[in-house]
Amino acid sequence: PSPSSTTRSDMPITQRRPSLRNGRCSAASTRVSFQEPMKVADSAKATTAKLPMWRAEWDAVHAKGDCPYPPHPPRKYQWLPCTNSGPILNAIGLLMWVPLGIVVFCVSLFLNLWTWFIAYTYHGGAHGLAASTTLPLSNRIIRKLFSLVDVCNVTELPKPWDEAKAKQAFDAFRVRNGFAEEEARILVTTIPDTVMKPEVWHKYRMTDLASTAKVHYVHVLTAPSKTFVVGYTNFRDFDGTSCFNLIKGFVATYYDGEAPLVRPTVGSPELDLRLDTENEELKKKLGALPALRCAVGTSYTMAVQYGRWLLSRELFDAFGCASPECCSVIESLSLEETAKMTAALKARKLKPFAHLMTTSAEAAKIVPKQYQVERPILLTQVSCQSRYYMPKVERNVCGNWLIGLGTRPTLDELSSESWASKFYTGLIEHIESFSGNAAWSFINQTVYGMSGYRANPRKIFWFNNYGLRSMHEGAGGVTYHWAPTYSVATYFLVCCVCVDGRMCITISSSVVPQGELQKAVEHMKKMLIESAAGEALSTARVGLKAASFAAKLRQRTERSCAKLRRSSFAAATFGGAAL
């Protein structure tokens, strides 16, 4: 059918999502269309008067757009009737923290020690396990967990595509890289020029890869003057960089007519990446004793985190059952704005990593206090592919070489340039020397596959900066945004990448409402440009503190007035009764 002419009411009932009100499932049947009236009577008046707060309101606004909904509905949208742990469940969790922590520690330590014994007795330890494949595969537990996550990306090209040529290019790319037909599929839809990127992102991240293909699925939206390439990829097999490289290879195939090989396979004479077996220092750092210390340390982290959150609703966020108020916002800088920011950072000798981290933390601080996590778990990732795997090739290949590194700062520390620069320096030192957290995380992922950081994803500040990337020059300069689909989010999930000279930002959250998240991303964009020189950052922080102080003063004044009114009413009532 022609999706461009399909309206929301024409869609089959099975493709309609359950309605949401303030981030919670309504009592209405799933037969009710997701396109419901907004909280206020006049949606046009609401959009002009103030920014919509909840994601359901944004859904209703975007439903009026010209972009068709994806033909594949979400399947895991809401597994549970509740979205947060209530006060009773939280009280029980706090009371059971210590006994559950002890149980989790004992079970986790037993499993880790048994895994350690098997790995270092029969499989050559962490080094042998990693060297047996083209990438550091995690164990089955963590791979199953990753399989619940789909990475969604939207690439906007300022040129129209031919439908037949796009299908032919995708088939050529699929065959060249060894994807079976059921593993990778494509769908092409014609859309009008009025469709804009935010609408595409908002609608198309609300679907599932499992209902389309096993590994990789591409939906191409062609307009008379532009093209959107929407990709879905299973996080079990491919990390974020690889998802970009899959789209990059597909775009290159479209313009060159020849598909590049980007997927390494074991035993392939063309592309087979293996862990550097000649590096004796690497073998030493992956030895049995460091792995044993990792087994104990990981068990302790598991006990602390899962002992607290094992009886919580938030735990299910780690299993592809995120809050239905899981929101996402995209923004991008123009060529001129990105060049201005880069020049200012070079003049100050400040790394873009630190600048992006501090500005994203500043963005997180402008949201109301009830949506802030004062001491989040900082999670970031580094790639092993270009450092430890042979032969040395460019990072245009696809796999999952990322290892997660984390720490526990405050929001104030995250927004400090000195702290972020120090953290970045330590990060580079650890990954280059394969020491500290890098070696620990590599062993943990390759041998054990467990981490306490995932116990409550709503406490995680997940920061990704993929640096400089480029697409085929024939595309004419693209913008690229990516994040997990609706099935997972964290407190703040920041994804930054500079593609073809344009800085592209995507922030997702299952804590901050859509309207507040939109304000935060707009603030981050402003800060990226203005604070690159350094002076505006201090001014912005002073203004932020002044605004926070004014808000607190206003709240105290309102509370005082309310108390005065209540006391006056009580006095009048008592006096009248006495009279």
Wavefront OBJ file of the C-alpha trace (Angstrom):
o trace
v 0.000 0.000 0.000
v 0.978 3.636 -0.273
v 2.026 4.554 3.280
v 2.164 8.261 2.435
v -1.625 8.317 2.151
v -2.282 6.176 5.248
v -3.771 8.053 8.186
v -3.722 7.004 11.798
v -7.368 6.010 11.807
v -6.848 3.843 8.732
v -4.224 1.718 10.471
v -5.195 -1.756 11.660
v -6.175 -1.998 15.306
v -3.222 -4.272 16.008
v -0.864 -1.499 14.919
v -2.205 1.047 17.391
v -0.390 1.586 20.646
v -2.004 1.676 24.076
v -2.769 5.216 25.108
v -0.752 7.077 27.690
v -1.682 9.781 30.120
v 1.168 11.439 32.013
v 3.435 8.517 31.246
v 1.052 5.848 32.515
v -1.105 3.391 30.648
v -4.709 4.502 30.659
v -7.498 2.149 31.586
v -8.777 2.254 28.038
v -8.527 -0.819 25.902
v -5.642 -1.259 23.505
v -8.220 -0.866 20.771
v -8.218 2.852 21.462
v -6.058 4.756 18.991
v -2.860 6.231 20.361
v -3.795 9.572 18.828
v -5.853 10.928 21.719
v -6.807 14.522 22.629
v -4.250 16.426 24.619
v -4.818 17.426 28.228
v -5.990 20.894 27.240
v -8.949 21.269 24.948
v -7.197 23.020 22.117
v -3.967 21.362 21.012
v -3.016 24.300 18.801
v -3.447 26.658 21.731
v -1.283 24.406 23.900
v 1.573 24.247 21.411
v 1.624 28.029 21.057
v 1.043 28.836 24.726
v 3.528 26.448 26.319
v 5.657 23.428 25.542
v 3.811 20.095 25.957
v 5.118 18.309 29.023
v 4.382 14.601 28.615
v 5.325 12.371 25.749
v 1.719 11.428 25.027
v 1.091 15.074 24.178
v 4.050 15.066 21.783
v 2.695 11.878 20.240
v -0.610 13.636 19.654
v 1.137 16.628 18.072
v 3.282 14.487 15.765
v 0.285 12.326 14.856
v -1.038 15.305 12.923
v 2.090 15.340 10.730
v 2.492 13.938 7.232
v 5.005 11.220 8.131
v 3.405 7.746 8.122
v 3.800 5.546 11.151
v 6.107 2.521 10.821
v 4.124 -0.521 9.684
v 5.515 -2.646 12.507
v 4.034 -1.854 15.945
v 5.962 -2.185 19.189
v 5.555 -5.472 20.992
v 7.278 -4.769 24.319
v 5.767 -1.378 24.951
v 4.423 -1.981 28.417
v 4.849 -5.283 30.176
v 3.875 -4.168 33.669
v 0.903 -2.216 35.026
v 3.076 0.108 37.170
v 5.821 2.474 36.051
v 7.577 3.275 39.341
v 8.156 1.673 42.692
v 5.732 3.098 45.236
v 6.601 4.113 48.825
v 5.640 0.704 50.239
v 7.804 -1.208 47.745
v 10.673 1.217 48.333
v 10.390 0.712 52.094
v 10.467 -3.064 51.644
v 13.489 -2.731 49.341
v 15.387 -0.702 51.936
v 14.550 -3.175 54.711
v 15.606 -6.143 52.577
v 18.735 -4.452 51.190
v 21.233 -6.164 53.506
v 19.778 -9.717 53.519
v 19.179 -9.674 49.769
v 22.650 -8.217 49.229
v 24.191 -11.109 51.149
v 22.232 -13.635 49.099
v 23.151 -11.944 45.813
v 26.830 -11.784 46.836
v 26.978 -15.479 47.682
v 25.209 -16.574 44.502
v 27.176 -14.197 42.284
v 30.514 -15.131 43.845
v 29.817 -18.854 43.437
v 28.873 -18.405 39.767
v 31.856 -16.146 39.088
v 34.345 -18.494 40.749
v 32.954 -21.478 38.858
v 33.123 -19.517 35.595
v 36.668 -18.414 36.422
v 37.734 -22.022 37.038
v 36.238 -23.292 33.767
v 37.551 -20.350 31.706
v 41.148 -20.530 32.965
v 41.320 -24.312 33.089
v 39.855 -25.247 29.701
v 39.570 -22.093 27.546
v 42.776 -20.173 28.092
v 41.204 -17.559 30.325
v 39.992 -14.139 29.196
v 42.713 -13.977 26.536
v 41.817 -17.351 25.084
v 38.100 -16.604 25.036
v 38.637 -13.241 23.344
v 41.146 -14.633 20.842
v 38.769 -17.393 19.726
v 36.413 -14.934 17.989
v 36.595 -11.713 16.000
v 35.358 -9.652 18.965
v 35.180 -9.905 22.781
v 31.888 -11.770 23.024
v 30.099 -11.646 26.353
v 28.614 -14.758 27.905
v 25.103 -15.913 27.147
v 23.515 -14.033 30.042
v 24.706 -10.607 28.981
v 24.180 -11.339 25.279
v 20.574 -12.282 26.017
v 20.190 -9.017 27.889
v 21.684 -7.065 24.978
v 19.359 -8.840 22.539
v 16.418 -7.078 24.197
v 17.843 -3.733 23.054
v 17.510 -2.379 19.519
v 19.571 0.572 18.343
v 17.597 3.009 16.196
v 19.228 5.626 13.963
v 17.928 8.245 11.552
v 20.118 9.642 8.770
v 18.906 12.643 6.788
v 20.373 13.087 3.310
v 19.694 16.351 1.428
v 19.148 14.416 -1.806
v 16.300 12.224 -3.109
v 16.845 8.510 -3.642
v 15.501 6.167 -6.262
v 13.429 3.363 -4.744
v 14.594 0.573 -7.057
v 18.236 1.619 -6.743
v 17.999 1.705 -2.951
v 16.630 -1.855 -2.815
v 19.274 -3.076 -5.234
v 22.051 -1.426 -3.212
v 20.792 -2.928 0.031
v 20.629 -6.429 -1.430
v 24.166 -6.081 -2.739
v 25.406 -4.850 0.656
v 23.544 -7.642 2.476
v 24.979 -10.407 0.292
v 28.505 -8.957 0.398
v 28.537 -9.014 4.193
v 26.994 -12.449 4.671
v 23.545 -11.505 5.988
v 20.799 -14.015 5.262
v 17.561 -12.631 3.862
v 15.738 -13.081 7.173
v 18.592 -11.343 9.034
v 18.593 -8.064 7.074
v 15.665 -6.487 5.239
v 14.666 -3.173 3.667
v 11.429 -1.257 3.135
v 11.092 1.887 1.003
v 8.254 4.404 1.526
v 7.424 7.603 -0.335
v 6.786 10.676 1.839
v 6.042 14.360 1.113
v 8.622 17.115 1.522
v 6.754 18.479 4.531
v 8.034 15.647 6.733
v 10.778 16.867 9.084
v 13.437 14.927 10.968
v 12.036 15.344 14.535
v 8.747 13.771 13.441
v 10.554 10.846 11.807
v 12.650 10.295 14.934
v 9.702 10.558 17.276
v 7.591 8.009 15.394
v 10.175 5.538 14.154
v 11.977 4.878 17.410
v 8.701 3.366 18.663
v 8.986 0.008 16.917
v 10.718 -3.368 17.250
v 13.410 -5.007 15.171
v 12.115 -8.475 16.082
v 8.941 -7.948 14.062
v 10.943 -7.144 10.901
v 14.325 -8.883 10.815
v 16.655 -10.791 13.119
v 19.733 -8.555 12.981
v 19.357 -5.447 10.833
v 16.435 -3.610 9.250
v 16.402 -0.434 7.144
v 13.388 1.730 6.335
v 14.075 4.309 3.612
v 11.728 7.315 3.425
v 12.098 9.103 0.097
v 10.861 12.663 -0.512
v 11.216 14.867 -3.614
v 14.166 16.803 -2.130
v 15.553 14.605 0.677
v 15.806 11.082 2.040
v 15.624 9.600 5.526
v 17.373 6.288 6.178
v 16.043 4.724 9.381
v 17.993 1.772 10.742
v 17.279 -0.792 13.464
v 20.052 -3.086 14.677
v 20.275 -5.761 17.373
v 22.587 -4.523 20.148
v 23.623 -8.093 20.892
v 25.672 -8.293 17.692
v 26.583 -4.682 16.914
v 27.596 -1.696 19.033
v 26.720 1.913 18.286
v 29.723 2.524 16.035
v 28.892 -0.584 14.033
v 25.302 0.584 13.556
v 26.711 3.756 11.998
v 29.062 1.718 9.807
v 26.191 -0.442 8.541
v 24.342 2.656 7.342
v 27.569 4.130 6.003
v 28.278 0.987 3.976
v 24.732 0.956 2.608
v 24.962 4.632 1.557
v 28.350 4.002 -0.067
v 26.886 1.052 -1.983
v 24.066 3.253 -3.279
v 26.463 5.842 -4.715
v 29.401 3.630 -5.753
v 27.501 0.595 -6.975
v 29.971 -1.651 -5.140
v 29.373 -2.924 -1.612
v 32.225 -2.659 0.926
v 33.063 -5.541 3.254
v 32.504 -4.346 6.825
v 31.598 -7.529 8.702
v 34.573 -9.668 9.802
v 34.073 -13.406 10.090
v 36.240 -16.124 11.602
v 38.526 -17.678 9.010
v 37.706 -15.153 6.281
v 40.706 -14.447 4.012
v 39.400 -10.924 3.389
v 38.505 -9.695 6.873
v 39.146 -11.624 10.075
v 40.023 -9.635 13.202
v 41.623 -11.401 16.137
v 42.987 -10.331 19.512
v 46.717 -9.585 19.362
v 48.271 -12.877 20.468
v 51.849 -11.567 20.257
v 51.339 -8.971 22.985
v 52.751 -10.592 26.126
v 51.851 -7.590 28.268
v 48.231 -8.012 27.220
v 48.283 -11.693 28.210
v 49.710 -10.791 31.605
v 46.991 -8.227 32.325
v 44.344 -10.798 31.395
v 45.826 -13.426 33.718
v 44.120 -15.574 36.329
v 44.896 -13.374 39.353
v 43.387 -10.137 37.913
v 40.365 -12.168 36.816
v 39.983 -13.579 40.339
v 40.023 -10.090 41.830
v 37.466 -9.073 39.211
v 35.216 -11.979 40.252
v 35.144 -10.791 43.871
v 34.768 -7.104 42.993
v 31.958 -7.761 40.535
v 30.133 -9.888 43.098
v 30.339 -7.063 45.614
v 28.971 -4.518 43.113
v 26.179 -6.905 42.235
v 25.339 -7.345 45.925
v 25.186 -3.601 46.628
v 23.138 -2.705 43.563
v 20.853 -5.691 43.120
v 20.373 -6.096 46.857
v 18.772 -2.663 46.833
v 16.808 -2.880 43.568
v 15.946 -6.563 43.251
v 12.378 -5.949 44.486
v 11.831 -2.746 42.504
v 9.895 -1.949 39.331
v 12.940 -0.079 37.991
v 14.884 -3.347 37.723
v 12.735 -4.354 34.742
v 14.056 -1.369 32.762
v 17.197 -3.450 32.262
v 15.119 -6.149 30.583
v 13.644 -4.087 27.757
v 10.689 -2.876 29.797
v 11.461 0.804 30.223
v 9.012 3.306 31.602
v 6.340 4.282 29.057
v 7.463 7.873 29.643
v 10.722 6.945 27.876
v 11.482 10.109 25.877
v 14.066 11.197 23.310
v 15.044 14.497 21.663
v 17.413 15.213 18.771
v 19.279 18.395 17.882
v 22.150 19.300 15.550
v 24.582 22.141 14.953
v 25.108 23.626 11.515
v 28.454 23.573 9.730
v 29.161 27.130 10.848
v 28.158 26.492 14.460
v 30.248 23.308 14.666
v 33.271 25.059 13.116
v 32.925 27.937 15.591
v 32.744 25.550 18.536
v 35.701 23.482 17.332
v 37.895 26.540 16.791
v 37.132 27.853 20.285
v 37.924 24.458 21.862
v 41.223 24.216 19.980
v 42.192 27.679 21.166
v 41.588 26.583 24.769
v 43.145 23.129 24.203
v 39.986 21.539 25.554
v 38.915 18.132 24.291
v 35.439 17.921 22.700
v 34.744 14.919 24.960
v 35.063 17.077 28.076
v 33.087 19.940 26.537
v 30.204 17.692 25.498
v 30.137 15.991 28.889
v 30.033 19.252 30.855
v 27.368 20.860 28.670
v 25.171 17.740 28.800
v 25.487 17.748 32.596
v 24.569 21.442 32.646
v 21.524 20.531 30.566
v 20.578 17.875 33.121
v 20.807 20.474 35.896
v 18.242 22.869 34.414
v 15.367 20.385 34.690
v 13.233 20.561 37.861
v 14.715 18.963 40.959
v 12.220 16.099 41.045
v 13.652 14.848 37.727
v 17.315 15.091 38.735
v 19.664 12.408 40.020
v 22.233 14.255 42.124
v 24.795 11.429 42.072
v 24.256 9.352 38.941
v 26.269 6.395 37.718
v 28.402 7.656 34.848
v 28.697 5.032 32.146
v 30.773 5.495 29.020
v 32.310 3.105 26.506
v 35.585 2.645 24.659
v 36.411 0.459 21.689
v 39.032 -2.302 21.708
v 38.966 -2.873 17.947
v 41.551 -0.376 16.764
v 43.866 -0.952 19.753
v 44.013 -4.679 20.509
v 42.717 -6.480 17.429
v 44.780 -7.441 14.395
v 45.199 -6.598 11.603
v 44.940 -2.848 12.125
v 42.075 -1.537 10.013
v 39.997 1.619 10.063
v 36.964 1.745 12.310
v 34.599 1.101 9.413
v 33.968 -2.505 10.441
v 30.938 -3.894 12.285
v 30.869 -5.917 15.478
v 30.750 -5.262 19.210
v 34.135 -4.228 20.580
v 32.899 -1.743 23.177
v 33.620 -2.182 26.862
v 31.834 -0.110 29.477
v 33.665 2.065 31.998
v 31.898 3.739 34.886
v 32.258 5.860 37.998
v 29.966 7.687 40.451
v 30.323 11.495 40.257
v 27.892 14.222 41.253
v 26.109 16.412 38.728
v 28.321 19.297 39.813
v 31.438 17.244 39.059
v 30.051 16.191 35.690
v 29.496 19.836 34.799
v 33.067 20.766 35.765
v 35.520 21.061 32.875
v 38.477 20.206 35.104
v 36.796 17.030 36.364
v 35.684 15.979 32.867
v 39.170 16.625 31.431
v 40.765 14.587 34.220
v 38.279 11.769 33.663
v 38.999 11.779 29.912
v 42.761 11.698 30.506
v 42.406 8.709 32.817
v 40.100 7.008 30.333
v 42.648 7.303 27.525
v 45.469 6.185 29.802
v 43.579 3.062 30.863
v 42.547 2.034 27.357
v 45.985 2.659 25.816
v 47.904 0.831 28.539
v 45.129 -1.700 29.108
v 45.096 -1.042 32.818
v 42.677 0.034 35.527
v 39.030 0.023 34.567
v 39.731 -0.973 30.957
v 41.300 -4.332 31.852
v 38.721 -4.892 34.590
v 35.794 -4.255 32.234
v 37.301 -6.386 29.457
v 37.675 -9.374 31.819
v 34.246 -8.800 33.320
v 32.564 -8.678 29.919
v 34.489 -11.553 28.337
v 34.478 -13.989 31.257
v 31.645 -13.089 33.651
v 29.274 -10.787 31.809
v 27.766 -9.351 34.984
v 27.517 -5.788 36.245
v 25.661 -4.167 39.099
v 25.384 -0.894 37.199
v 22.328 -2.180 35.324
v 20.278 -2.824 38.465
v 18.487 0.528 38.180
v 19.027 2.128 34.750
v 17.161 5.244 35.914
v 20.282 6.161 37.915
v 22.646 5.969 34.907
v 24.093 8.946 33.066
v 25.177 7.154 29.874
v 27.520 9.315 27.831
v 28.618 8.445 24.276
v 30.875 10.556 22.084
v 31.783 8.932 18.776
v 33.998 11.778 17.578
v 34.434 12.509 13.882
v 32.608 10.401 11.312
v 31.800 10.787 7.647
v 29.397 9.433 5.044
v 29.903 9.122 1.288
v 30.599 12.520 -0.261
v 27.870 11.859 -2.824
v 25.297 12.100 -0.030
v 25.936 15.832 0.179
v 26.511 16.089 3.937
v 24.221 14.240 6.331
v 23.027 14.408 9.919
v 22.903 11.238 11.987
v 21.122 10.511 15.266
v 20.984 7.262 17.174
v 19.800 5.855 20.499
v 18.102 2.729 21.808
v 14.445 2.396 20.867
v 11.618 2.948 23.327
v 12.490 -0.340 25.057
v 15.363 1.102 27.091
v 16.542 4.413 28.436
v 18.365 5.748 31.478
v 18.332 8.888 33.590
v 20.263 10.668 30.823
v 21.481 8.870 27.705
v 23.652 11.264 25.675
v 24.765 10.278 22.163
v 27.014 12.739 20.308
v 28.721 12.382 16.932
v 30.164 14.860 14.431
v 29.192 13.655 10.942
v 30.349 15.511 7.817
v 31.231 18.539 9.929
v 27.900 18.730 11.800
v 27.578 17.960 15.492
v 24.528 15.734 16.077
v 23.060 15.247 19.549
v 20.507 12.733 20.822
v 19.387 12.636 24.451
v 16.978 10.048 25.832
v 15.557 9.635 29.316
v 13.055 7.523 31.214
v 13.087 10.010 34.107
v 12.810 13.484 32.549
v 9.479 14.266 30.792
v 9.506 15.049 27.083
v 8.878 18.778 27.490
v 11.629 19.271 30.072
v 13.989 17.118 28.006
v 13.323 19.317 24.985
v 14.275 22.408 27.001
v 17.412 20.682 28.278
v 18.601 19.749 24.775
v 17.965 23.267 23.497
v 19.967 24.589 26.443
v 22.805 22.170 25.677
v 22.943 23.339 22.059
v 23.173 26.942 23.202
v 25.882 26.072 25.729
v 27.907 24.090 23.190
v 28.345 27.185 21.063
v 28.476 29.941 23.651
v 30.536 28.225 26.348
v 33.215 26.849 24.024
v 35.207 30.050 24.636
v 34.995 29.500 28.399
v 33.624 32.825 29.579
v 29.996 32.171 28.703
v 30.077 28.955 30.702
v 30.698 30.835 33.938
v 28.017 33.359 33.040
v 25.551 30.580 32.256
v 26.301 28.867 35.576
v 25.806 32.118 37.496
v 22.520 32.622 35.663
v 21.515 29.038 36.394
v 22.268 29.455 40.110
v 20.409 32.755 40.182
v 17.386 31.164 38.512
v 17.524 28.248 40.946
v 17.723 30.628 43.909
v 14.804 32.673 42.561
v 12.728 29.504 42.127
v 13.476 28.373 45.688
v 12.666 31.836 47.049
v 9.380 31.854 45.150
v 8.457 28.422 46.488
v 9.232 29.459 50.067
v 7.176 32.620 49.657
v 4.240 30.629 48.296
v 4.450 28.171 51.196
v 4.586 31.015 53.709
v 1.561 32.681 52.120
v -0.320 29.390 52.145
v 0.446 28.897 55.855
v -0.662 32.456 56.581
v -3.927 31.902 54.720
v -4.583 28.663 56.579
v -3.832 30.247 59.954
v -6.073 33.236 59.161
v -8.878 30.897 58.109
v -8.463 28.837 61.271
v -8.494 31.949 63.462
v -11.621 33.285 61.775
v -13.352 29.918 62.085
v -12.464 29.564 65.757
v -13.543 33.158 66.503
v -16.875 32.661 64.762
v -17.519 29.431 66.623
v -16.687 31.048 69.954
v -18.956 33.965 69.213
l 1 2 3 4 5 6 7 8 9 10 11 12 13 14 15 16 17 18 19 20 21 22 23 24 25 26 27 28 29 30 31 32 33 34 35 36 37 38 39 40 41 42 43 44 45 46 47 48 49 50 51 52 53 54 55 56 57 58 59 60 61 62 63 64 65 66 67 68 69 70 71 72 73 74 75 76 77 78 79 80 81 82 83 84 85 86 87 88 89 90 91 92 93 94 95 96 97 98 99 100 101 102 103 104 105 106 107 108 109 110 111 112 113 114 115 116 117 118 119 120 121 122 123 124 125 126 127 128 129 130 131 132 133 134 135 136 137 138 139 140 141 142 143 144 145 146 147 148 149 150 151 152 153 154 155 156 157 158 159 160 161 162 163 164 165 166 167 168 169 170 171 172 173 174 175 176 177 178 179 180 181 182 183 184 185 186 187 188 189 190 191 192 193 194 195 196 197 198 199 200 201 202 203 204 205 206 207 208 209 210 211 212 213 214 215 216 217 218 219 220 221 222 223 224 225 226 227 228 229 230 231 232 233 234 235 236 237 238 239 240 241 242 243 244 245 246 247 248 249 250 251 252 253 254 255 256 257 258 259 260 261 262 263 264 265 266 267 268 269 270 271 272 273 274 275 276 277 278 279 280 281 282 283 284 285 286 287 288 289 290 291 292 293 294 295 296 297 298 299 300 301 302 303 304 305 306 307 308 309 310 311 312 313 314 315 316 317 318 319 320 321 322 323 324 325 326 327 328 329 330 331 332 333 334 335 336 337 338 339 340 341 342 343 344 345 346 347 348 349 350 351 352 353 354 355 356 357 358 359 360 361 362 363 364 365 366 367 368 369 370 371 372 373 374 375 376 377 378 379 380 381 382 383 384 385 386 387 388 389 390 391 392 393 394 395 396 397 398 399 400 401 402 403 404 405 406 407 408 409 410 411 412 413 414 415 416 417 418 419 420 421 422 423 424 425 426 427 428 429 430 431 432 433 434 435 436 437 438 439 440 441 442 443 444 445 446 447 448 449 450 451 452 453 454 455 456 457 458 459 460 461 462 463 464 465 466 467 468 469 470 471 472 473 474 475 476 477 478 479 480 481 482 483 484 485 486 487 488 489 490 491 492 493 494 495 496 497 498 499 500 501 502 503 504 505 506 507 508 509 510 511 512 513 514 515 516 517 518 519 520 521 522 523 524 525 526 527 528 529 530 531 532 533 534 535 536 537 538 539 540 541 542 543 544 545 546 547 548 549 550 551 552 553 554 555 556 557 558 559 560 561 562 563 564 565 566 567 568 569 570 571 572 573 574 575 576 577 578 579
